[in-house]
């Protein structure tokens, strides 16, 4: 939300999860009516309320070493969040090999 408020022109989100009640106290981009919706489907509503000029790309999948370059290779800046309680298959940004032309 802060990036949209700051005027970033394009935001891409990779997330395969749905909004649950336990998300609401820490993920303020979602609201109670969003419970059960995919997070990538509920987020644009708040983003566009802050800044209607922001383009939003939703990727409703889990980021992993096999799809990382295809999903995030076209972005200039990539921010990631790895939960400390994640399942054993954790993606780390160092697993992505960037093309020499980047």
N, C-alpha and C positions, 0 to 999 in steps of 0.2 A: 504494500500500500504506500509506503514511503517513496518508493521509486516512481510510482505513478504520480504522486503528489509533486515530486520534484521535476516531473516533465519528461521522464524517460519515454521515448517514442514507441518502443516495442518490448513487450514482456512475454517470455515463454515460460510455461510451467509444466514440469513433468511430475505427475503424481497419479498413482493407480488406486488411491484410497477414496473412501466416501466420508462425508462429514458425520461425526457422532457427537453426542451430547458432551462427552469428555473433552472434545476439541475446543469447545466454545470459550473456555476461560483463558486459553493461551493463543488461539488462532482467531483473532478478532475480525478477520476478513469474512468469516462465516457467521451466520445468524441462525436462530432456532428454526425458522422455516426451511433452512437448508439441510437439516438432518436427513440423512439417507441419500442425498444427492452426491454425485461425484464432485470432489473438491475442485477439479479443473472446470466444472460447469457452474459452480456457485461463485467462484472468485471473480470472474469478469464483471458481475453486477456491481460489486463494490469498487473495483478498479475504474470502471466507466463512470461511476457516481463521483469519484474524485477528479477524474480527468477523462472526458469523453474522446480525447484525441489519441489516447494510448491504444496501440494495436495489441491484441492479446492472442497468443498461440497456445492452445491447450493440447497437451500430449498425455492422454489417459493411459499411461503404461508405467511400468517400473523401469527406472534407469539402471542399466547394467553395462558391463564391459563390452558386450556384443552390440548394443545399440547406441552407446554414448556418442560416438562421433557423428552418426547420422542425425541424432536428436539435437545435439548442442553445437555441432561444428560450425554453424552459420552465425552464432551469437558472438558479440564482441566481449562480453563479460558473462561469466557463469558463476553463480553463487549456489552453494550446496548446503544441505542440512542432513547429517547422518544422525539418526537417533541412537542414543546409547543403549537402548533396549531392542534394537533391530534384530531381525532374524539373522542367522549366520551368513547369508549371502549379502554382503555389504559392498557397494560400489565405492571406490575411492577415485578422486579426480586424477591421480597419477597413473591410472590404467589407460587413459586416453592418449593416443599418439597423435599429435597435431601435425598437419601437413607442413612441409618446410615453407610453403608460400604464405602461411598465416602470419 
